[in-house]
Amino acid sequence: MLAIKVLGPGCVNCYTVRDIAVHVLETLDADATIQHVADPREWRKYNLMMTPGLVVNEKLVCAGRIPSEPEVTTWVVNALA
């Protein structure tokens, strides 16, 4: 099962990243846990400098921007492989 984390304070951009991830998971019919991490101390574990951040299976795949759906699809598919 995939583990996805959205790193950020809980702003609109964080929710947009989460919504994109949820849509990709539904499209791929993939099982995953999605967690929102609002604690900046936790962000440091991933060397996140700017939010929002997206972590797939403990790997920071995107930071400081909203990724496109095709990007998230690629990261999820690669993590499932």
N, C-alpha and C positions, 0 to 999 in steps of 0.2 A: 504494500500500500504506500502511496506517495504521501509525503508530508510537505505541505506548502505553508509558508509563513509570509504574511504581509507586514512589513516593518514600517511603522510611522505613527504619528500622534493621533490618528483617527480623523483625518481631514477628508475632504471630498476626493482627493486624488487616491488616498488609501482605499476608499470604498470602490473607486473605479477600477483599480488594480484587482481587488478582490472579485468584483463582478466579472471581469474579463476571465480570471482564473476559473471561476465557477462555471462560466459558459463553456470554456474549453473542456473542462472535466465532463460536463454533461454531454457535449458533442462527441467526445471520445469514449463515453461511458466508462470512465476510469474512477476507481475508488481512491479517495484521498482525504486526508484531514486538512482543514484550512484553519489557521490560527492567526489572529491579529496580535502583533507584539508592539505595545505602546511604550515600553520601558527603554529609554535611551541606553541604559547600561547593557541591555541585551543586544542592541544594535551593534555595539562595539565588537561583539564576538564575530560579526560578519564584516567588520571594517567598513560599515556603512557611513558615508560622509553626508549624503543628502537623501531625504525621503521623497517619495515612498521607495521602499525596497521590496524585492520579491525573492524569496528563498525557496528553492525546490530541493528536497532531500538534503538539507543543510548546506547547500551551495547557493551563494548570492549570485543570481543570474541577471538582475537588473537593479539599478539604483538611480535615484534622482529624476526619474521620468516615468511616464505611463507607457508600458510596452504595448505593442500591437498584438492583436489576437493571434496572427500567424507566428509571432515570436514566442508567445507563451505556449502555443501548440507545439512548436519545435522543442522547447525546453521540457515539456511534459513527456512528449514521445521519447526523447532521448533518455529521460530518467526512467521511463518504463522499460527501456531496452535492456 
